Amino acid sequence: MADIPTLGSNTSQIISGPTAKDIMESPNVVCECGNKVFVEGYVIKRISRILTGSPEDTLYPIPLYVCSKCGKVPTEFLEKANASKIFGETEKTE
């Protein structure tokens, strides 16, 4: 019978993530307006029925975070999310 690899005695280092202390000591994300609170919003893409093979177009939600004070998506998030493809080249993020 073949040997089955095991994780050994250091499984806690492999399986565990950041501790509550690590999270609380991490820096906050701050919007350009100074706010630190964000709400989840969605950009909805309409996917052609030709691409999906279904009888109707499909709506596909893409979640993102929006500042709860000014309503903008922080630039930091847009750069990581490839915003030009999500919002379109000429659309605004407000």
DOROTOR-502439 format. One record per residue (C-alpha): y, z, x negated; chain; residue number from 0; residue in three letters. Coordinates in steps of 0.001 Angstrom, whole numbers. Each point is the difference from the previous one (the first is absolute). Layout:
<milos>
{Y->Y&Z->Z&X->X&chain->A&resi->NUM&resn->ALA}
...
</milos>
This chain:
<milos>
{Y->0&Z->0&X->0&chain->A&resi->0&resn->MET}
{Y->3516&Z->-857&X->-1295&chain->A&resi->1&resn->ALA}
{Y->2415&Z->2712&X->-1038&chain->A&resi->2&resn->ASP}
{Y->2797&Z->672&X->2493&chain->A&resi->3&resn->ILE}
{Y->3339&Z->730&X->-1684&chain->A&resi->4&resn->PRO}
{Y->1561&Z->3344&X->913&chain->A&resi->5&resn->THR}
{Y->3575&Z->1233&X->-177&chain->A&resi->6&resn->LEU}
{Y->-904&Z->3025&X->-2109&chain->A&resi->7&resn->GLY}
{Y->1762&Z->3341&X->107&chain->A&resi->8&resn->SER}
{Y->3572&Z->-1372&X->163&chain->A&resi->9&resn->ASN}
{Y->-182&Z->-1215&X->3611&chain->A&resi->10&resn->THR}
{Y->3068&Z->2029&X->1015&chain->A&resi->11&resn->SER}
{Y->2155&Z->-2030&X->-2389&chain->A&resi->12&resn->GLN}
{Y->-1292&Z->-3281&X->1363&chain->A&resi->13&resn->ILE}
{Y->28&Z->827&X->3716&chain->A&resi->14&resn->ILE}
{Y->3116&Z->2161&X->391&chain->A&resi->15&resn->SER}
{Y->3492&Z->-1368&X->392&chain->A&resi->16&resn->GLY}
{Y->3353&Z->1638&X->-564&chain->A&resi->17&resn->PRO}
{Y->317&Z->3633&X->993&chain->A&resi->18&resn->THR}
{Y->2565&Z->1302&X->2480&chain->A&resi->19&resn->ALA}
{Y->1987&Z->1370&X->-2954&chain->A&resi->20&resn->LYS}
{Y->11&Z->-3438&X->-1675&chain->A&resi->21&resn->ASP}
{Y->1274&Z->-1591&X->3208&chain->A&resi->22&resn->ILE}
{Y->2732&Z->2599&X->597&chain->A&resi->23&resn->MET}
{Y->1270&Z->-353&X->-3591&chain->A&resi->24&resn->GLU}
{Y->164&Z->-3806&X->189&chain->A&resi->25&resn->SER}
{Y->3417&Z->-1618&X->528&chain->A&resi->26&resn->PRO}
{Y->1122&Z->-1027&X->3498&chain->A&resi->27&resn->ASN}
{Y->752&Z->-3585&X->922&chain->A&resi->28&resn->VAL}
{Y->3693&Z->-190&X->873&chain->A&resi->29&resn->VAL}
{Y->1652&Z->-2798&X->1972&chain->A&resi->30&resn->CYS}
{Y->3184&Z->-1631&X->-1303&chain->A&resi->31&resn->GLU}
{Y->1887&Z->1998&X->2700&chain->A&resi->32&resn->CYS}
{Y->-1346&Z->3280&X->-1458&chain->A&resi->33&resn->GLY}
{Y->-2482&Z->739&X->2797&chain->A&resi->34&resn->ASN}
{Y->-3513&Z->1223&X->-836&chain->A&resi->35&resn->LYS}
{Y->-1637&Z->-455&X->3426&chain->A&resi->36&resn->VAL}
{Y->-1736&Z->-3225&X->1004&chain->A&resi->37&resn->PHE}
{Y->-1726&Z->-1211&X->3153&chain->A&resi->38&resn->VAL}
{Y->-2765&Z->-2563&X->273&chain->A&resi->39&resn->GLU}
{Y->972&Z->-3390&X->1342&chain->A&resi->40&resn->GLY}
{Y->-1731&Z->-3338&X->275&chain->A&resi->41&resn->TYR}
{Y->706&Z->-3629&X->-744&chain->A&resi->42&resn->VAL}
{Y->-2100&Z->-2078&X->2385&chain->A&resi->43&resn->ILE}
{Y->-1330&Z->-3341&X->-1209&chain->A&resi->44&resn->LYS}
{Y->-1193&Z->-2636&X->2429&chain->A&resi->45&resn->ARG}
{Y->-3177&Z->-1614&X->-1374&chain->A&resi->46&resn->ILE}
{Y->-744&Z->-3469&X->1310&chain->A&resi->47&resn->SER}
{Y->-3078&Z->-424&X->2175&chain->A&resi->48&resn->ARG}
{Y->-913&Z->-2897&X->-2283&chain->A&resi->49&resn->ILE}
{Y->-365&Z->2432&X->-2915&chain->A&resi->50&resn->LEU}
{Y->-1873&Z->2654&X->1994&chain->A&resi->51&resn->THR}
{Y->-2213&Z->-2279&X->2066&chain->A&resi->52&resn->GLY}
{Y->904&Z->1942&X->3144&chain->A&resi->53&resn->SER}
{Y->1344&Z->-1535&X->3221&chain->A&resi->54&resn->PRO}
{Y->3434&Z->1655&X->-469&chain->A&resi->55&resn->GLU}
{Y->2281&Z->931&X->-2889&chain->A&resi->56&resn->ASP}
{Y->-676&Z->3482&X->-1415&chain->A&resi->57&resn->THR}
{Y->2625&Z->2656&X->-690&chain->A&resi->58&resn->LEU}
{Y->-514&Z->1784&X->-3331&chain->A&resi->59&resn->TYR}
{Y->1984&Z->3204&X->-684&chain->A&resi->60&resn->PRO}
{Y->1063&Z->802&X->-3567&chain->A&resi->61&resn->ILE}
{Y->991&Z->3677&X->-353&chain->A&resi->62&resn->PRO}
{Y->2998&Z->1020&X->-2083&chain->A&resi->63&resn->LEU}
{Y->2328&Z->2997&X->-367&chain->A&resi->64&resn->TYR}
{Y->3576&Z->-76&X->1287&chain->A&resi->65&resn->VAL}
{Y->2756&Z->2527&X->-756&chain->A&resi->66&resn->CYS}
{Y->454&Z->2270&X->3020&chain->A&resi->67&resn->SER}
{Y->3757&Z->233&X->-627&chain->A&resi->68&resn->LYS}
{Y->1225&Z->-3517&X->-808&chain->A&resi->69&resn->CYS}
{Y->-2963&Z->-2068&X->1234&chain->A&resi->70&resn->GLY}
{Y->-426&Z->-1953&X->-3231&chain->A&resi->71&resn->LYS}
{Y->-3197&Z->-551&X->-1938&chain->A&resi->72&resn->VAL}
{Y->654&Z->1395&X->-3508&chain->A&resi->73&resn->PRO}
{Y->261&Z->-2634&X->-2725&chain->A&resi->74&resn->THR}
{Y->-2721&Z->1825&X->-1932&chain->A&resi->75&resn->GLU}
{Y->-2460&Z->-705&X->2841&chain->A&resi->76&resn->PHE}
{Y->1078&Z->-3613&X->428&chain->A&resi->77&resn->LEU}
{Y->-568&Z->-849&X->-3656&chain->A&resi->78&resn->GLU}
{Y->-3556&Z->1358&X->120&chain->A&resi->79&resn->LYS}
{Y->-831&Z->-1631&X->3338&chain->A&resi->80&resn->ALA}
{Y->984&Z->-3581&X->-898&chain->A&resi->81&resn->ASN}
{Y->2668&Z->162&X->2710&chain->A&resi->82&resn->ALA}
{Y->975&Z->-3664&X->-104&chain->A&resi->83&resn->SER}
{Y->-3429&Z->-912&X->1352&chain->A&resi->84&resn->LYS}
{Y->-59&Z->2807&X->2578&chain->A&resi->85&resn->ILE}
{Y->3536&Z->-499&X->1362&chain->A&resi->86&resn->PHE}
{Y->492&Z->-3643&X->-825&chain->A&resi->87&resn->GLY}
{Y->2486&Z->-1331&X->-2540&chain->A&resi->88&resn->GLU}
{Y->3123&Z->236&X->2206&chain->A&resi->89&resn->THR}
{Y->-760&Z->2970&X->2275&chain->A&resi->90&resn->GLU}
{Y->1762&Z->3344&X->-464&chain->A&resi->91&resn->LYS}
{Y->-1836&Z->3313&X->-297&chain->A&resi->92&resn->THR}
{Y->2260&Z->1979&X->2349&chain->A&resi->93&resn->GLU}
</milos>
